[in-house]
Amino acid sequence: MDASWSLLWLFILLFSVKFLPGTTAPVEVMIHKDSPQISGTSSDSPDRIKQLVESDYARQKMRQNRLSKGRMAIEFDRSIGEDLLSKFHSHAAIPMRSAADAGLGQYFVSFRVGTPPKKFVLIADTASDVTWMNCHYGCIGSVCPDNRPKFGRIFQARQSPSFKPIPCSSDTCKIDLARSFSVKECPKPDSPCVYDYSYADGSMTLGFFGTETVTVGLDNRHKVRLHDVLIGCSESKNGTFHNVDGVMGLGYNKHSFAVKVAAQFGNKFSYCLVDHLSRSNISNFLSFGRPKEGPYEKMKYTELLLGVVDPYYALKVRGISIDGEMLNIAPEVWEVGVDSGTIIDSGTSLTMLTDPAYDAVMAAFEAGLADVERTKLVDGPPLEFCFNSGSYTKKMIPKLAFHFVDGVEFKPPAKSYVFELAKGVACLGFLPTPGHSVIGNIMQQNHLWEFDLGKKRLGFLRSDCKYKYFMESQSLEFSRG
């Protein structure tokens, strides 16, 4: 394997030390991977890798805890003539790229919010229904928290005339946002609707909900303003959230950013995840609607279960095969419920398999890789199957496929589930879980994914994510300030 694979875990695994029920991750968004802040532990360090794996576990734990638990207008810039409205109403796009150079295993998107619009770099998360960012508005209660954001990009909500706090006495706060961790206390009817996210690793973010105007780019360099978009104004945070702008909620919920925007563009959104180790200048787009050109005619579709385990996107999996042979996994493992079935998540890095499926997959790989030299990392992460990377070739790696009940198959490349953790040591990148199986973003990379909310289907297609028809004018900037 190429030496660059040894960096794989520093970036890909990152799981964002997943905090909350569907929110996403932490750590220095603007720090380079080789900077002292994160290079104190080498990229090959089992301790570093173990920390990232534990983050995936924390996210899964919070997912299980969660499950047990205004109108948007569209307004085009005056520079766009009325005769052009129909032409541009079909497709909007936001730059999206790997967060590998920031030491994260997720994907960044650009987000422009407020009047006038201010830019933020958020982590895209299909398992979160809340979009939030570092924010200053006032003080929650009578005291300003000591740990309110002080550096980097901070949204000054009071300076934006289009920002409107949501009252805690409203049904939106008391009912609609209850599953989004709104706080029950309501000192005065017009007090803001406060949220309090607490995570398994002790991290937290405290703020309040409001509505704002968001600016999104269209084809040919034009823009559209979307009004009354729900956002979280985070005025306090601690733990792993240092220097992170925030999270873009792409999960399924009537208040989520993805659902609201998709409703204006044909009820669908899509993304193409470039390779996780891609440089920052290699990007694609989070798109709403569908471009008039593209490889969509070759896309495969499978049923997308919406509203069953909100805010997650669930899939009807029939089983998993290794080298074309279906594994013996009980059908009830795949039945979608509160703690069973399969979801697809852009915020989790590794693919997690519920225990019976995990055991079957590991046994099949063990048989298929019987000739490789098994090894272990001393004090390394809890990855079961590791081996000497010099004892195998790519052709020896068994081919894995996910089979859906409608006959569609998803066949990821081997690089999406075999990683080199340290020099000379490679491992299978699966984790066991007692809850939902999760198709993580590493397994999704180098594919175009379309979430067709209107037709309740998920489309996918192998791709290098290099589309000439996307807007060349947009870029995702990452300088702080």
TIRO-571062 format. One record per residue (C-alpha): residue in one letter; x negated, y negated, z. Coordinates in pm, 1 decimal. Layout:
<a,<X,Y,Z>>
...
END
This chain:
<m,<0.0,0.0,0.0>>
<d,<-104.0,-361.5,-52.6>>
<a,<-254.3,-535.9,249.3>>
<s,<26.1,-789.6,240.5>>
<w,<253.8,-519.1,378.0>>
<s,<76.8,-550.5,709.2>>
<l,<243.8,-888.0,744.4>>
<l,<579.3,-733.7,668.9>>
<w,<688.6,-703.6,1028.4>>
<l,<598.8,-1049.6,1135.2>>
<f,<838.5,-1182.4,878.0>>
<i,<1095.8,-923.6,792.7>>
<l,<1175.7,-789.2,1125.1>>
<l,<1230.2,-1119.1,1268.1>>
<f,<1576.5,-1070.6,1336.9>>
<s,<1618.7,-1401.5,1481.7>>
<v,<1625.4,-1273.5,1826.0>>
<k,<1973.7,-1261.5,1774.9>>
<f,<2153.4,-1428.6,1998.6>>
<l,<2497.2,-1443.9,1997.1>>
<p,<2782.4,-1267.2,1860.3>>
<g,<2712.5,-1332.5,1517.8>>
<t,<2502.4,-1635.7,1544.8>>
<t,<2149.2,-1629.7,1447.6>>
<a,<1809.2,-1679.4,1543.7>>
<p,<1541.6,-1870.6,1698.7>>
<v,<1182.0,-1966.8,1695.2>>
<e,<976.5,-2236.3,1533.1>>
<v,<1140.2,-2312.1,1204.6>>
<m,<870.6,-2548.3,1088.2>>
<i,<560.9,-2371.4,1215.3>>
<h,<347.1,-2191.5,958.4>>
<k,<290.5,-1821.7,1010.2>>
<d,<-83.9,-1871.2,1063.8>>
<s,<-52.6,-2150.9,1317.2>>
<p,<-176.7,-2096.7,1675.2>>
<q,<177.2,-2109.2,1811.9>>
<i,<260.3,-1772.7,1661.4>>
<s,<-80.8,-1630.0,1576.9>>
<g,<-174.1,-1580.6,1939.7>>
<t,<-37.3,-1233.6,1878.4>>
<s,<-157.4,-1089.2,1550.0>>
<s,<86.6,-986.5,1279.0>>
<d,<-16.1,-626.0,1338.0>>
<s,<42.9,-643.1,1712.2>>
<p,<282.2,-375.6,1839.8>>
<d,<386.5,-619.9,2113.3>>
<r,<497.9,-873.3,1852.4>>
<i,<679.3,-607.3,1653.4>>
<k,<840.6,-466.9,1965.5>>
<q,<972.5,-812.9,2050.8>>
<l,<1133.5,-844.1,1708.0>>
<v,<1289.6,-499.1,1724.1>>
<e,<1430.9,-577.0,2066.7>>
<s,<1586.6,-888.3,1916.8>>
<d,<1782.0,-673.2,1672.1>>
<y,<1903.2,-466.9,1965.2>>
<a,<2007.3,-783.2,2150.1>>
<r,<2210.4,-896.7,1850.9>>
<q,<2385.1,-562.2,1832.5>>
<k,<2466.0,-575.4,2204.1>>
<m,<2621.2,-919.8,2169.8>>
<r,<2818.3,-802.2,1866.7>>
<q,<2977.3,-530.7,2078.4>>
<n,<3048.0,-774.0,2362.6>>
<r,<3220.9,-1009.0,2124.5>>
<l,<3449.3,-743.9,1982.8>>
<s,<3562.3,-643.4,2327.4>>
<k,<3650.2,-983.3,2388.7>>
<g,<4249.0,-2892.7,991.9>>
<r,<4289.7,-2894.3,633.1>>
<m,<3983.9,-2937.5,408.8>>
<a,<4006.0,-3179.3,121.3>>
<i,<3777.1,-3201.3,-179.2>>
<e,<3651.5,-3533.0,-306.8>>
<f,<3415.2,-3590.1,-597.2>>
<d,<3163.9,-3869.7,-616.6>>
<r,<3297.0,-4167.9,-807.7>>
<s,<3011.4,-4111.8,-1052.8>>
<i,<3202.3,-3808.6,-1181.7>>
<g,<3480.7,-3897.7,-1420.6>>
<e,<3829.3,-3752.0,-1379.7>>
<d,<3788.2,-3559.7,-1704.0>>
<l,<3498.6,-3367.1,-1549.9>>
<l,<3677.6,-3246.6,-1237.0>>
<s,<3798.0,-2917.2,-1379.7>>
<k,<3457.1,-2843.8,-1526.9>>
<f,<3276.5,-2874.1,-1194.2>>
<h,<3542.1,-2726.8,-967.8>>
<s,<3430.4,-2369.3,-1040.5>>
<h,<3079.3,-2361.4,-899.3>>
<a,<2883.0,-2519.1,-614.9>>
<a,<2544.5,-2408.7,-483.8>>
<i,<2308.3,-2460.3,-190.1>>
<p,<1934.9,-2378.4,-207.2>>
<m,<1844.1,-2058.2,-19.1>>
<r,<1503.6,-1901.5,45.3>>
<s,<1314.8,-1661.1,270.3>>
<a,<1206.8,-1788.6,613.4>>
<a,<895.6,-1567.8,612.6>>
<d,<644.6,-1853.7,624.2>>
<a,<816.6,-1977.4,940.3>>
<g,<772.6,-1639.1,1106.6>>
<l,<1141.6,-1550.7,1069.6>>
<g,<1307.2,-1248.4,914.0>>
<q,<1605.7,-1440.7,786.5>>
<y,<1698.2,-1686.2,511.8>>
<f,<1716.5,-2065.3,518.9>>
<v,<1979.2,-2279.9,350.9>>
<s,<1998.5,-2655.8,307.3>>
<f,<2293.3,-2830.9,472.7>>
<r,<2389.0,-3194.5,419.2>>
<v,<2637.5,-3329.5,669.5>>
<g,<2780.1,-3664.6,777.8>>
<t,<2834.7,-4008.5,625.7>>
<p,<2588.6,-4087.1,480.5>>
<p,<2477.9,-3722.9,443.5>>
<k,<2180.3,-3604.7,648.5>>
<k,<1985.9,-3289.2,563.2>>
<f,<1937.3,-2991.2,796.2>>
<v,<1777.8,-2651.8,738.4>>
<l,<1995.7,-2376.5,883.8>>
<i,<1976.3,-1999.5,904.5>>
<a,<2240.6,-1828.6,688.1>>
<d,<2438.7,-1574.1,890.4>>
<t,<2729.0,-1369.5,755.5>>
<a,<2796.6,-1235.7,1106.6>>
<s,<2869.1,-1578.6,1254.8>>
<d,<3179.6,-1790.4,1202.6>>
<v,<3040.4,-2109.1,1360.6>>
<t,<2811.9,-2361.0,1192.5>>
<w,<2613.9,-2565.7,1445.0>>
<m,<2309.1,-2790.6,1453.1>>
<n,<2099.1,-2999.0,1689.4>>
<c,<2311.5,-3300.3,1772.0>>
<h,<2341.9,-3612.6,1987.4>>
<y,<2683.8,-3762.1,2053.9>>
<g,<2714.2,-3843.5,2419.6>>
<c,<2691.1,-3638.7,2730.4>>
<i,<2899.2,-3335.4,2813.5>>
<g,<3059.6,-3431.6,3142.6>>
<s,<2894.2,-3710.1,3339.0>>
<v,<2532.4,-3602.6,3303.6>>
<c,<2311.2,-3571.6,2997.4>>
<p,<2134.9,-3232.7,3000.5>>
<d,<1757.4,-3234.4,3039.7>>
<n,<1710.9,-2980.6,2762.7>>
<r,<1903.2,-3165.4,2492.2>>
<p,<1720.0,-3171.6,2154.4>>
<k,<1445.7,-3436.2,2146.5>>
<f,<1237.2,-3352.3,1840.5>>
<g,<1286.3,-3263.0,1475.9>>
<r,<1608.5,-3312.3,1285.9>>
<i,<1893.5,-3420.9,1512.5>>
<f,<2238.7,-3513.2,1389.6>>
<q,<2344.7,-3848.3,1536.6>>
<a,<2717.4,-3785.2,1538.3>>
<r,<2821.9,-4130.4,1663.2>>
<q,<2650.3,-4290.6,1365.4>>
<s,<2869.6,-4097.0,1122.5>>
<p,<3217.9,-4251.7,1081.5>>
<s,<3351.0,-3922.5,943.0>>
<f,<3271.8,-3719.2,1257.0>>
<k,<3579.5,-3635.0,1469.0>>
<p,<3555.1,-3438.4,1796.7>>
<i,<3818.8,-3167.2,1844.0>>
<p,<4022.4,-3231.7,2165.8>>
<c,<4012.4,-2958.7,2428.4>>
<s,<4391.6,-2983.1,2462.3>>
<s,<4448.8,-2885.3,2098.5>>
<d,<4563.9,-2540.8,1985.3>>
<t,<4256.5,-2530.2,1765.3>>
<c,<4039.9,-2535.2,2076.0>>
<k,<4254.2,-2323.5,2306.2>>
<i,<4357.2,-2057.5,2055.0>>
<d,<4170.2,-2066.8,1723.8>>
<l,<3824.4,-2119.2,1872.5>>
<a,<3865.2,-1896.7,2177.5>>
<r,<3670.1,-1616.9,2007.5>>
<s,<3404.5,-1870.2,1912.5>>
<f,<3322.9,-1924.5,2281.1>>
<s,<3516.2,-2241.8,2346.1>>
<v,<3529.1,-2326.3,2717.7>>
<k,<3869.2,-2316.9,2891.7>>
<e,<3808.3,-2621.5,3112.0>>
<c,<3976.1,-2938.7,2986.0>>
<p,<3913.2,-3241.4,3215.8>>
<k,<4122.6,-3477.7,3002.1>>
<p,<4346.1,-3414.3,2700.0>>
<d,<4111.1,-3606.1,2472.2>>
<s,<3792.4,-3448.7,2612.2>>
<p,<3592.2,-3261.2,2345.6>>
<c,<3632.9,-2887.8,2291.2>>
<v,<3316.6,-2748.9,2450.5>>
<y,<3146.0,-2423.2,2353.3>>
<d,<2890.4,-2230.2,2554.4>>
<y,<2692.5,-1962.2,2375.4>>
<s,<2493.1,-1734.1,2603.7>>
<y,<2273.5,-1463.7,2459.6>>
<a,<2141.8,-1128.6,2572.9>>
<d,<1785.1,-1257.8,2596.6>>
<g,<1885.0,-1551.7,2819.2>>
<s,<1895.0,-1810.2,2540.2>>
<m,<2189.6,-2045.6,2518.9>>
<t,<2327.3,-2343.5,2335.9>>
<l,<2589.5,-2582.6,2470.6>>
<g,<2785.3,-2832.9,2267.3>>
<f,<3128.7,-2920.1,2136.4>>
<f,<3328.3,-2871.9,1820.1>>
<g,<3414.8,-3140.8,1570.7>>
<t,<3497.0,-3188.3,1204.5>>
<e,<3271.3,-3356.7,952.2>>
<t,<3214.2,-3426.2,585.8>>
<v,<2970.8,-3190.1,412.1>>
<t,<2807.3,-3266.4,77.2>>
<v,<2746.2,-2978.3,-164.4>>
<g,<2568.3,-2983.3,-499.7>>
<l,<2743.7,-2894.1,-825.2>>
<d,<2610.1,-2809.0,-1169.9>>
<n,<2427.3,-3079.9,-1362.4>>
<r,<2313.9,-3263.6,-1047.2>>
<h,<2656.2,-3384.2,-938.8>>
<k,<2783.9,-3348.6,-584.4>>
<v,<3112.3,-3289.8,-405.4>>
<r,<3218.8,-3402.4,-58.0>>
<l,<3419.6,-3158.4,153.3>>
<h,<3615.6,-3313.5,438.0>>
<d,<3718.1,-3184.7,781.6>>
<v,<3464.5,-2901.5,794.6>>
<l,<3430.5,-2745.5,1142.0>>
<i,<3081.3,-2785.4,1290.9>>
<g,<2923.7,-2742.3,1631.1>>
<c,<2737.8,-3037.8,1782.9>>
<s,<2475.5,-2867.1,2004.1>>
<e,<2348.1,-3109.8,2266.9>>
<s,<2172.3,-2857.6,2487.8>>
<k,<1975.8,-2540.4,2430.3>>
<n,<1700.1,-2332.1,2580.9>>
<g,<1520.4,-2004.6,2533.9>>
<t,<1439.8,-1912.8,2175.3>>
<f,<1603.9,-2211.3,2004.4>>
<h,<1308.2,-2450.5,2010.1>>
<n,<1276.5,-2648.9,1687.6>>
<v,<1557.1,-2464.8,1509.7>>
<d,<1799.8,-2692.6,1323.9>>
<g,<2091.9,-2455.7,1363.8>>
<v,<2300.2,-2183.1,1202.2>>
<m,<2534.0,-2176.2,902.3>>
<g,<2834.0,-1954.5,980.2>>
<l,<2920.8,-1746.7,674.0>>
<g,<3136.9,-1495.4,861.3>>
<y,<3505.2,-1432.3,800.5>>
<n,<3727.9,-1668.1,996.5>>
<k,<3965.2,-1938.1,876.7>>
<h,<3739.7,-2202.0,1032.9>>
<s,<3407.5,-2069.7,902.3>>
<f,<3210.4,-2274.8,653.5>>
<a,<3197.7,-1995.3,396.4>>
<v,<3572.1,-1928.7,397.7>>
<k,<3664.6,-2296.8,388.9>>
<v,<3433.1,-2382.2,100.9>>
<a,<3502.5,-2063.9,-93.6>>
<a,<3874.2,-2153.0,-86.4>>
<q,<3792.8,-2453.1,-305.4>>
<f,<3592.3,-2248.4,-554.9>>
<g,<3786.9,-1936.7,-645.2>>
<n,<3771.3,-1771.6,-299.3>>
<k,<3427.0,-1624.8,-348.4>>
<f,<3065.5,-1687.3,-252.9>>
<s,<2743.1,-1510.8,-340.3>>
<y,<2371.7,-1503.4,-271.3>>
<c,<2065.5,-1334.5,-414.3>>
<l,<1807.1,-1253.8,-147.0>>
<v,<1456.5,-1295.9,-281.7>>
<d,<1188.6,-1064.8,-145.7>>
<h,<1139.8,-1123.2,225.7>>
<l,<770.7,-1203.2,181.5>>
<s,<835.1,-1464.8,-87.8>>
<r,<660.7,-1799.6,-62.8>>
<s,<865.4,-2103.7,31.9>>
<n,<870.8,-2233.7,-326.2>>
<i,<1057.4,-1924.7,-447.5>>
<s,<1427.6,-1966.0,-388.7>>
<n,<1771.4,-1888.2,-517.4>>
<f,<2112.8,-2017.0,-416.2>>
<l,<2404.0,-1959.6,-187.2>>
<s,<2679.3,-2014.6,-442.1>>
<f,<3050.0,-2084.7,-407.9>>
<g,<3257.5,-1986.2,-705.4>>
<r,<3077.3,-1828.0,-998.3>>
<p,<2838.5,-1978.9,-1254.4>>
<k,<2958.5,-1954.9,-1612.5>>
<e,<2649.6,-1752.1,-1699.3>>
<g,<2486.9,-1463.9,-1517.4>>
<p,<2457.2,-1085.4,-1484.7>>
<y,<2802.5,-1040.6,-1332.3>>
<e,<2930.3,-808.8,-1606.0>>
<k,<2701.1,-532.2,-1471.6>>
<m,<2799.8,-579.4,-1107.0>>
<k,<2939.2,-289.3,-904.2>>
<y,<3226.7,-355.2,-664.9>>
<t,<3344.6,-183.9,-348.6>>
<e,<3625.1,-269.0,-108.3>>
<l,<3559.0,-541.2,148.9>>
<l,<3756.3,-510.9,472.4>>
<l,<3858.5,-855.9,595.4>>
<g,<4027.1,-936.9,924.8>>
<v,<3956.8,-596.8,1079.5>>
<v,<3648.0,-677.1,1287.0>>
<d,<3624.5,-1055.6,1249.2>>
<p,<3402.3,-1231.7,1177.8>>
<y,<3217.6,-939.0,1022.6>>
<y,<3238.5,-807.4,667.9>>
<a,<3316.8,-436.3,697.7>>
<l,<3272.3,-170.2,430.0>>
<k,<3434.3,167.4,366.0>>
<v,<3135.0,400.7,362.9>>
<r,<3186.1,767.4,273.2>>
<g,<2836.9,882.3,359.7>>
<i,<2461.5,865.8,297.3>>
<s,<2257.4,1082.9,66.5>>
<i,<1884.7,1155.6,58.7>>
<d,<1745.7,1259.4,-280.5>>
<g,<2099.2,1311.1,-405.2>>
<e,<2211.3,1543.3,-125.0>>
<m,<2492.6,1419.3,98.7>>
<l,<2409.2,1438.7,467.2>>
<n,<2634.4,1618.0,713.9>>
<i,<2781.6,1321.9,901.5>>
<a,<3127.9,1337.6,1055.1>>
<p,<3382.8,1123.6,861.9>>
<e,<3499.0,945.5,1178.3>>
<v,<3153.8,785.2,1205.8>>
<w,<3241.3,569.2,905.1>>
<e,<3595.1,473.7,1009.3>>
<v,<3598.8,99.5,1072.0>>
<g,<3699.6,1.7,1422.9>>
<v,<3591.6,-206.1,1719.8>>
<d,<3269.9,-8.3,1764.7>>
<s,<3250.6,212.2,1455.8>>
<g,<3211.4,178.7,1082.4>>
<t,<2967.6,-28.6,878.0>>
<i,<2917.3,-401.8,830.6>>
<i,<2684.7,-604.0,608.3>>
<d,<2487.9,-878.9,783.8>>
<s,<2246.8,-1138.7,645.0>>
<g,<2131.9,-1226.9,997.4>>
<t,<2004.0,-885.2,1108.3>>
<s,<1672.1,-783.4,953.6>>
<l,<1658.2,-405.5,986.4>>
<t,<1926.8,-157.6,895.5>>
<m,<2088.1,-3.8,1203.9>>
<l,<2265.7,331.2,1191.4>>
<t,<2513.8,461.3,1445.9>>
<d,<2362.5,753.2,1637.9>>
<p,<2506.9,1052.4,1443.2>>
<a,<2414.9,891.6,1107.9>>
<y,<2070.7,791.8,1235.4>>
<d,<1993.2,1147.1,1351.6>>
<a,<2096.5,1293.1,1016.1>>
<v,<1893.8,1039.0,817.3>>
<m,<1582.2,1090.0,1029.0>>
<a,<1608.2,1468.9,994.9>>
<a,<1639.8,1442.1,615.8>>
<f,<1339.4,1211.5,588.0>>
<e,<1137.7,1439.4,814.7>>
<a,<1205.6,1729.1,579.7>>
<g,<1128.5,1522.2,271.1>>
<l,<803.5,1387.4,416.5>>
<a,<685.1,1711.6,573.8>>
<d,<345.4,1679.0,406.6>>
<v,<257.9,1332.9,536.1>>
<e,<37.9,1287.3,839.9>>
<r,<257.6,1172.8,1129.3>>
<t,<121.0,915.4,1371.8>>
<k,<234.3,672.5,1639.6>>
<l,<162.5,314.7,1736.7>>
<v,<24.2,284.4,2088.0>>
<d,<273.7,79.9,2288.7>>
<g,<446.8,5.0,1960.4>>
<p,<814.0,-57.4,1879.2>>
<p,<1070.3,221.3,1917.1>>
<l,<1054.1,333.7,1555.4>>
<e,<1076.6,709.7,1545.3>>
<f,<913.2,806.7,1216.2>>
<c,<565.1,663.9,1152.0>>
<f,<288.6,814.6,942.5>>
<n,<-55.0,754.4,793.9>>
<s,<7.4,524.3,499.1>>
<g,<-286.3,677.2,315.2>>
<s,<-126.8,1021.2,319.5>>
<y,<160.7,946.8,80.9>>
<t,<246.0,783.4,-249.4>>
<k,<559.5,588.8,-340.1>>
<k,<683.9,883.9,-543.1>>
<m,<691.9,1095.1,-227.2>>
<i,<943.8,866.6,-50.8>>
<p,<1290.3,1026.6,-52.1>>
<k,<1556.4,817.2,-225.3>>
<l,<1830.5,688.4,2.1>>
<a,<2179.4,590.3,-115.8>>
<f,<2492.6,457.7,53.9>>
<h,<2813.5,606.8,-88.2>>
<f,<3140.7,416.7,-61.4>>
<v,<3486.3,576.0,-57.5>>
<d,<3571.9,435.5,-401.2>>
<g,<3280.3,620.5,-562.3>>
<v,<3041.2,324.7,-582.1>>
<e,<2679.5,384.5,-472.8>>
<f,<2418.6,141.7,-338.3>>
<k,<2062.0,262.8,-403.8>>
<p,<1804.3,29.6,-246.1>>
<p,<1435.3,51.1,-341.5>>
<a,<1197.5,233.6,-104.1>>
<k,<1030.3,-93.1,0.0>>
<s,<1356.8,-187.9,169.8>>
<y,<1329.5,94.0,423.4>>
<v,<957.5,188.6,442.3>>
<f,<730.2,-72.1,603.2>>
<e,<363.8,-88.5,698.8>>
<l,<348.0,-205.1,1058.4>>
<a,<-25.5,-196.4,1113.6>>
<k,<-333.8,-112.1,915.8>>
<g,<-292.1,240.9,788.2>>
<v,<42.8,297.3,962.1>>
<a,<382.1,293.8,787.3>>
<c,<723.5,357.1,942.8>>
<l,<1081.2,411.0,837.7>>
<g,<1266.6,86.8,912.2>>
<f,<1584.9,217.7,1073.9>>
<l,<1710.5,165.8,1427.0>>
<p,<1975.0,370.8,1611.1>>
<t,<2278.7,201.6,1761.7>>
<p,<2586.1,319.7,1952.5>>
<g,<2804.4,67.3,1769.1>>
<h,<2853.1,-42.6,1410.4>>
<s,<2606.6,59.1,1144.8>>
<v,<2458.1,-256.1,992.1>>
<i,<2315.4,-304.0,642.5>>
<g,<2049.7,-564.6,720.2>>
<n,<1897.5,-829.5,498.5>>
<i,<1581.7,-628.5,420.9>>
<m,<1801.3,-360.4,268.4>>
<q,<1986.2,-632.8,75.5>>
<q,<1679.6,-805.4,-71.1>>
<n,<1631.0,-831.0,-447.3>>
<h,<2003.4,-793.1,-502.9>>
<l,<2278.7,-1032.3,-600.5>>
<w,<2573.1,-1001.6,-359.7>>
<e,<2918.1,-1145.0,-425.7>>
<f,<3177.7,-1172.0,-146.8>>
<d,<3505.0,-1192.2,-336.2>>
<l,<3744.1,-1292.0,-57.1>>
<g,<4041.0,-1329.1,-289.8>>
<k,<4022.7,-974.9,-425.7>>
<k,<3875.4,-832.5,-102.0>>
<r,<3575.7,-674.7,-265.7>>
<l,<3196.0,-684.8,-238.0>>
<g,<2990.3,-689.7,-554.6>>
<f,<2620.5,-608.1,-581.7>>
<l,<2358.6,-584.4,-851.7>>
<r,<1983.1,-519.5,-849.6>>
<s,<1810.5,-844.6,-945.2>>
<d,<1484.4,-1038.6,-924.4>>
<c,<1694.9,-1344.8,-830.8>>
<k,<1540.4,-1555.3,-1108.3>>
<y,<1832.8,-1715.0,-1285.8>>
<k,<1765.4,-1989.8,-1534.7>>
<y,<2127.6,-2103.5,-1526.8>>
<f,<2110.4,-2218.2,-1166.2>>
<m,<2057.6,-2587.1,-1096.4>>
<e,<1694.2,-2682.7,-1135.8>>
<s,<1750.6,-3017.0,-966.1>>
<q,<1808.9,-2880.3,-615.8>>
<s,<1530.6,-2780.2,-380.1>>
<l,<1509.7,-2672.0,-19.8>>
<e,<1277.9,-2904.1,169.0>>
<f,<1121.8,-2804.8,498.6>>
<s,<927.7,-3102.6,629.0>>
<r,<1042.4,-3200.2,975.9>>
<g,<1206.1,-3530.2,1053.5>>
END
